[in-house]
Amino acid sequence: MSAQHESNKQPLPLWKSKKGILLQVIIVILPSVMLLKSGTLLLAGVACSLLLSWIGLRLQKLNWSNVGLKKPTSVIRIILIAIIATLVLLPLSLELRNAVTSIAHEPPDLHAFKAIEGNLKALAIGLIVVWIFGAFAEEMLFRGFLTNSFYKLFPEKNSNDRLKWSLSLLLTSILVAFGHSYQRITGMIITGVLGFCFGLIYLMR
């Protein structure tokens, strides 16, 4: 490499460098970690983490469309993936729950959802909250921001691309499991495995 080429090579801006991205990851997950044991306040932590992840993307000169929130190239393909995923994951989640409960000798702790039992109004509100925070906020946070951020932290040269995505997905799934620690070990394993499956679907987009 010539000296002229070396002199023309500009260093990455802080927020696009590996150190900057690592700092973003820490800052983004911090609110959710701090409020992990705070009951319903955890939702505020997730919302704050989502806002910080959006700021992180903007600092990297990116937006949500760069990490997946955009019109699909094939609507039919997306619908087929959704149908197949539903048909596979619903029975899988039931079998997984039975297996993990049998091994851990305790079911997942769903006490946090006790308020919706037998209460139609609370159920309706709960579904809206799940759609907002589970189906959107968590997906954009974990799959959109964190999976892509972890991928960028791995070496760029002489590195297997598929391996990097696999490790990124694994790290994200561990965080998903940790984020559901209020469901105890059984719930953490179940949500971690299902999070890994959702991550696979995301990477298939």
C-alpha positions in Angstrom: 0.0 0.0 0.0 1.5 3.3 -1.0 2.2 6.1 1.4 -0.1 8.4 -0.5 -3.0 5.8 -0.1 -2.2 5.6 3.7 -2.3 9.3 4.1 -5.7 9.5 2.2 -7.2 6.8 4.4 -9.5 8.5 6.9 -10.2 6.9 10.3 -13.8 5.9 11.0 -15.9 8.4 13.0 -16.2 7.4 16.6 -19.8 6.2 16.4 -19.0 4.0 13.4 -15.9 2.5 15.0 -16.0 -0.8 17.0 -15.4 1.1 20.2 -18.2 3.5 19.4 -20.6 0.7 18.6 -19.7 -1.2 21.7 -20.3 2.0 23.8 -23.7 2.3 22.0 -24.6 -1.3 22.9 -23.8 -0.7 26.6 -25.8 2.6 26.7 -28.8 1.1 24.9 -29.2 -2.0 27.1 -28.5 -0.1 30.4 -32.0 1.3 31.0 -33.6 -2.2 30.5 -31.0 -3.8 32.8 -31.5 -1.1 35.5 -35.3 -1.6 35.5 -35.3 -5.4 35.0 -36.7 -6.1 38.4 -39.1 -3.1 38.5 -42.2 -4.8 37.3 -44.2 -2.7 34.8 -41.4 -0.1 34.8 -39.5 -2.6 32.7 -41.6 -1.4 29.8 -40.3 2.1 30.3 -36.8 0.7 30.3 -37.5 -1.1 26.9 -39.0 2.1 25.5 -35.9 4.1 26.6 -33.6 1.5 25.2 -35.5 1.6 21.9 -35.1 5.4 21.8 -31.4 5.2 22.5 -31.0 2.5 19.8 -32.6 4.9 17.3 -30.2 7.6 18.4 -27.3 5.1 18.0 -28.4 4.4 14.4 -28.6 8.1 13.6 -25.1 8.6 15.0 -24.0 5.8 12.6 -25.8 7.7 9.8 -28.4 4.9 9.5 -32.1 4.5 10.1 -34.5 1.7 10.8 -34.9 0.8 7.2 -31.2 -0.2 7.2 -31.9 -2.8 9.8 -35.0 -4.3 8.3 -38.0 -1.9 8.9 -38.9 -1.4 5.2 -41.3 -2.6 2.6 -40.5 -6.2 1.7 -39.5 -7.0 -1.9 -42.0 -9.8 -1.9 -45.2 -9.6 0.2 -46.1 -13.2 -0.7 -42.8 -14.5 0.6 -43.2 -12.6 3.9 -46.7 -14.0 4.4 -45.5 -17.5 3.7 -42.7 -17.1 6.1 -45.1 -15.8 8.8 -47.5 -18.7 8.2 -44.8 -21.4 8.3 -43.2 -19.8 11.3 -46.5 -19.7 13.2 -47.3 -23.3 12.4 -43.8 -24.4 13.5 -43.2 -22.2 16.6 -46.6 -22.6 18.2 -46.3 -26.4 18.8 -42.6 -26.0 19.3 -43.2 -23.5 22.2 -45.6 -25.9 23.9 -43.2 -28.9 23.6 -40.3 -26.7 24.7 -42.2 -25.5 27.7 -43.1 -29.1 28.7 -39.5 -30.3 28.2 -37.8 -27.4 30.1 -40.4 -27.6 32.9 -39.7 -31.3 33.3 -35.9 -30.8 33.4 -36.0 -27.7 35.7 -38.8 -29.1 37.8 -40.7 -25.8 37.7 -42.9 -24.0 35.2 -42.1 -20.5 34.0 -43.1 -17.8 36.5 -46.0 -16.0 34.8 -47.1 -14.1 38.0 -46.5 -10.8 36.2 -49.5 -11.7 33.9 -51.8 -12.7 36.8 -53.8 -9.5 36.5 -55.2 -10.4 33.1 -56.6 -13.8 34.2 -60.4 -13.7 33.9 -60.3 -10.0 33.2 -61.3 -9.2 29.6 -60.5 -5.5 29.8 -57.0 -6.2 31.2 -56.5 -8.9 28.6 -57.3 -6.4 25.8 -54.9 -3.8 27.3 -52.3 -6.5 27.8 -52.5 -7.5 24.1 -52.0 -4.0 23.0 -49.0 -3.6 25.3 -47.6 -6.9 23.9 -48.1 -5.8 20.3 -46.3 -2.5 21.0 -43.5 -3.7 23.2 -43.1 -7.3 22.3 -44.0 -7.4 18.6 -42.4 -4.1 17.7 -40.1 -2.5 20.4 -38.3 -5.7 21.4 -37.9 -6.9 17.8 -36.4 -3.6 16.6 -34.2 -3.4 19.7 -32.9 -7.0 19.8 -33.1 -8.0 16.1 -32.8 -4.6 14.4 -30.2 -2.8 16.6 -28.4 -5.4 18.7 -27.9 -8.2 16.3 -26.5 -5.8 13.7 -24.3 -4.1 16.2 -22.8 -7.3 17.5 -22.1 -8.3 13.9 -20.1 -5.1 13.4 -18.0 -5.8 16.5 -16.4 -8.9 15.0 -13.2 -8.7 12.9 -13.8 -7.6 9.3 -10.9 -9.4 7.7 -10.4 -13.2 7.5 -13.7 -13.8 9.3 -16.5 -16.1 8.3 -19.6 -14.0 7.6 -22.0 -16.7 8.5 -20.2 -17.4 11.8 -20.3 -13.7 12.7 -24.1 -13.6 12.1 -24.5 -16.8 14.1 -22.5 -15.5 17.1 -24.4 -12.2 16.9 -27.7 -14.1 17.0 -26.5 -16.2 19.9 -25.5 -13.1 21.9 -28.8 -11.4 21.2 -30.7 -14.5 22.2 -28.8 -14.6 25.6 -29.9 -11.0 26.2 -33.5 -11.9 25.3 -33.4 -14.7 27.9 -31.8 -12.4 30.5 -34.5 -9.8 29.8 -37.1 -12.3 30.8 -35.4 -13.4 34.0 -38.6 -12.4 35.9 -40.0 -15.7 34.5 -37.2 -17.6 36.3 -34.9 -20.1 34.6 -37.6 -22.0 32.8 -39.0 -18.9 31.2 -35.5 -17.6 30.4 -34.6 -20.8 28.5 -37.9 -20.8 26.6 -37.8 -17.1 25.6 -34.1 -17.5 24.7 -34.7 -20.4 22.3 -37.8 -18.7 20.8 -35.7 -15.5 20.5 -33.1 -17.4 18.6 -35.8 -18.7 16.3 -37.2 -15.2 15.7 -33.6 -14.1 15.0 -33.3 -16.8 12.3 -36.5 -15.6 10.7 -35.2 -12.0 10.8 -31.9 -13.0 9.1 -34.0 -14.8 6.3 -35.6 -11.5 5.3 
